[in-house]
Amino acid sequence: MSRIVFVNPPISMQERYGGLAKAANVIPNLGLCYLAAVARKEGYDIRIIDAAVLSIDHKKVVDMIAQSKTSYVGITATTLTIKSAGKLAKMLKEGNKNIKILVGGPHITSSPENTMKEFPDIDIGIIGEGEETLVDVLKNVNNLERVKGIVYRNPNIMINPRRNFIKVLDKLPFPGWDLLPNLTKYYKPAPHYTGRYPSTSLIISRGCPGRCIFCDRMVFGRYCRWY
C-alpha cells in the first residue's frame, strides 16, 4: 500500500497575524482533510502533518517524512506560505531526489507557471479543486499528460487544461479529522466561540458569486455548489 503524507507547512502565528497573534484563531485545514479522506478511500495509507499548529520547523517535518518512508508528499500553500512550502520541497529533494512533491492551494492555482519556475523542487502543481485531480495524478503518475488540472515538468513546464468543478459535493467523503493533531490541544476557534470547546469548522458550499476585486476565486469558482 502506497503512503502519502500531506503537509501544512511551517509558519508561526506571528508571521500569520503579527501583533494580533495572541488573539488569533487556529482551525483545522479542511482542504488537507478532504484530500486525505479521498486518498484513503482509494486505499492509500495517509498521514497529515500540520506543522503550523504543531510549531515544528522544516527539519523536523523532513525527519518525520523520512521516517514514514513515503513516495508522495502533498503540500498545501497560500501566498503567505508558498515560500515555506518551497523551502520544504527543496529540503525533501535534498534528502530523497525520487520523492514526488505535489503542491496545491490558491497560490499555485493563481500563478502555476511562475510558481513552478520560482520553486524548481515542486514536481506537480494541482490547479483548482484537488480531490478528483489528486486521485487522477496518483493513477497516472507516469502519464501526466492525461491528467486535467495540473502543472508539471516534462522536463519543461507543462500546463494541462483545467478540470471541471465538482458539481455533486455529496459524493466526497467526510474530511479526515481523525488524522489531525488533537483538536482540543492544538486548535483554537475564533474569539467569539470562547467557552465552546472543543469545536471545529465545516464547509457547506463551494464557490462565490461575489465580484470583490481583491478576491481570487479560481480554486472554487464563481458559482455556488452546496452539500
N, C-alpha and C positions, 0 to 999 in steps of 0.2 A: 504494500500500500504506500503510495507516494505521500510525502508530507509537505504541507505548505505552512509557512509562518507569515502571518500578517502583522504589520508593524505600524503603530502610530509613532512617528519619530520623536526623538528627544527635543523638548523645548520647555523652558522654565515658565512659571507663572508670571515672572517679571517681564520676560520677553513678550508674553502674550498681552498682558494687561497693564504693564507699567506700574504707576502709583496706585492703581486700583486692585492690585494682585490679591490683597488680603480679603477683599470683598467679592472676588470673582467666583463664578460657579464653575464646576468641573463636571461635565456629563459624559456618559459613555459615547464612544464613536460608533454610531449606529451603522455608518457605511461599512466599516470593517466587520461588524456583527452580521450584516446581511450577506456580505461576500463569504464569510466563514461558514455561514449556515448553508449557502448554496453549494459550496465546495464539499462540505461534509456530506450533504445529501447525495453527491456524486461518488462518495466513497473515499474521499481523501482524508488523511489524518491532519487535523487542523490545530494550530496554536495561534493565539493572539498575544503580542507583546505591546502593551500600552505604555511605552517608555515615558510619555509625557506625564502621566499620572503617577507612575512608579518613581519618578525623579531619578532615572538612571541615565548614564551617559552613553555615547556611541560605542565605546569599547565594551561596556557591559552588554549592550544589545548584540554586538558582534559575537561575543563569547557565548551568549545564550543560544544564538542561531547556530553557531558551530557545534555546540553540544547536541542540538536537535537533529543534526545530520540531514537537513532538508535540502531539496533540489531547487525549490522555488521560494522566493521572498516577495510578498506583495506589500508595498509601502503606500500609504495614503498621504497626500500632500496638498495643502492650501498654498497660496502665495507666501504666507508667513512662514511655512515650514518647508518649503521646497529646497532651500539651501541645506537644511538639516537632513532631508531625505537624500540629497545628492551626496553629502558627506558620508552618510551611512552606506550608500551604494558603493562608493569608492573603497571604503574600508572592507566591505564584504568581498569585493572583487580582488582586493589585495590578498585576502586570505584564501579565496577559492575562486579562481577565474572561471570555473564551469558553472557556478551558481547562476540561476536566472533571476534577474531583478525586474519586477513589474512595478510600475508606479501609476496610480490613478488619482482622481480628485479634480477639483476645479482648476488648479493651475495648469496642469498639462493638457486638460481639455481645452482651455482657452488659448494656449500657445504651444501646441505639440512639437512643431519643428524646432522652435527656438529653445524649448526645454531640453530636447534631445541633444542639441548642439552644445548647450551650456553644461550638461551633465552627461558625459560620454559613457558612464558606467551603467546607465539605465538601458536595459535590453528592449523592453516593451513598455509602451505607454498606453493606458486604456482611456479612451475618449468617450465621455458621456457616462451613462449608467453602466455599471460594471458587472452586474450579476450574470447576464447571458454571455457577455463578451468574455469574462473570465473562464467560464466553462469551455467556450469555443477555443480559447487560446490553449488551454491545457490539453484539449483533444487534438489540436492541430499545431503543436509547438514546432514541428518540422516543416509545416506548410502554412506559414502565417499569411501568405498572400490570399488565403481563403477566408480569413477572419475579418469581419467588418468591425469598425470602431476601434482600430488600434493604429499606433505609430510604432515603427520598429526599424531595425538595421538589417541591411541585406546586400552588401555591407553599408551602402548608402542609406540615408534616412528615407523611409517609405511611409506614406500615409494612405491607409485604406479608406474606402467610403464609410461614412458613418452608419451605425446601426439604428434601426427604428426604435423609438421609445417603447418600453414595455407597457402595453395597454391594459393588461389584466394583472394588477399588482397582487391580487389574492393568490396567485399561483406561486408566489415567493414564500419560502419557509419563514417561520418566525426567527428573528435575529438570535445569534448565538450568544446571549447574555452570559451563559454559563462559562464561556471561555475567557471572560474578563476577570481582572482582579476583583477582590471582594468589594461589592458595591458600597456597603456602609463604611468601609475603612478608607477607600481611595477617592470616592466621587462625592461631590457636594452640589446640591441643586441651587438654583438661584435664591438670593436672599429672601424673597417673599414666600419661599417654601420652608423657611426655617421652622423646625419643630415637626416637620412631616417626613422624617427619615424612617426607613430608607425609601428612596424614590428614584425614578429614572425617567427617561423621556420616550415618547412614541412619535412616529411619523404616520399620519393618517392620509396623506396625499403627497403627490409629487407634481412639480410644475407650478408656474405662477403666471397669471395673465397680466400682471402689472408691467409698467414700462419705465421703471425707475432707471435713470441714466447711469447711476453708479453701480448697478447690479448686473452681474454676469449670470445669465440663466441658461448657459449652454449645457450644463450637466443634466438638468431635469426638464428643460424646455419651457415654452410659453403658454401651455395649456394644462389645466389640472386633470390629474388622474387620481381616483380615490380608491382606498382599500375597502 
